[in-house]
Amino acid sequence: MEVKDISEETYMLAFQGPKAPEIMNRLTKIDLGQVARFTAAQDTILGNVPILIGRTGYTGEDGFELFFPADEAVNVWEAILRTGEADGVKPIGLAARDSLRFEACMPLYGHEINAQITPVEAGLNFAVSYYKEFIGREALLKQKLEKPGRVQVGFEMVEKGVAREHYPVLYNEQEVGFVSSGMFSPTTRKYLGMAYVPRDISARDTEIEIGIRGKSVKAKIVKKPFYVPAYRR
């Protein structure tokens, strides 16, 4: 078997949103409503452009990742904008994508997950196949059964302030954890964040403080996700 790297020849475009399947169906031959989430399908777009369509998404909404020849990038881009114009389709940047995954409380490597945070602490047990053998299995299984000492929570700022990554979390004037992600949530119109704190203070409505530029600013632990994606309703 031969593996060929075609990265330089391939363009990837993410098309996300509750109307993404409806709009994409106007451009493809297959019915994308029949493509299950976390699977992919091959088709053509614009009549003869070969395309691989992945239905995964990382914005908290339904949507697709489109892989096709790089020399067709402008044509496909403009066709999607034109086809979805009446539905409000607009181009967005990476920062908007980050706020969308944040509102749905999807973890991002380097923030909610890294080499020092276990899947158990991050609430990602569903992604671990404990029935299989792998390096670290016993340690993770032990932590899962005994419950981790720290857990990931969501919080809302009670007082004015923006929590950012690495800001300290305080409880009874003691530093007990850290913020993994934080920003203004455009959908909920609130200043929110995710953080790692000790399990014994992780209950909803627990009052905490976030250290922001040398000041302790009040916050409270709230339910995750902050926004429930349309595809999960």
Helices and strands as residue ranges (DSSP letters): G 7-9, E 10-16, H 20-24, G 32-34, E 40-45, E 49-54, E 63-69, G 70-72, H 73-83, G 85-87, H 94-103, G 125-127, H 137-146, E 150-157, E 168-171, E 174-185, E 190-198, G 199-201, E 207-212, E 215-222, G 230-232
